[in-house]
Amino acid sequence: MEHTTFPPDLMQLQAEWHRTYEALAAPDHARTIVLRRRLQWLSVRLWWHPYWSGPGRMPAARAELRDRVRTWQGQR
């Protein structure tokens, strides 16, 4: 899985998921419902992305996407 190329929209979805998850962990309780709904919506979009029915069939691809997005966000 070292040389997997993920589509840019999938990388962006995963990055948005991470940002939303981190915002949900913050102590701002006024936005909890909105953030939880957004996290669920992003999770569904990630799960059913067309990439997973093609080259990303292996379970390790999902873990690699998460790791790669964390690294990518750290470089920005």
HELIX and SHEET records of a PDB file:
HELIX    1   1 PRO A    8  ALA A   25  1                                  18    
HELIX    2   2 HIS A   29  ARG A   31  5                                   3    
HELIX    3   3 THR A   32  TRP A   47  1                                  16    
HELIX    4   4 PRO A   50  SER A   53  5                                   4    
HELIX    5   5 PRO A   59  GLN A   75  1                                  17    
END                                                                             
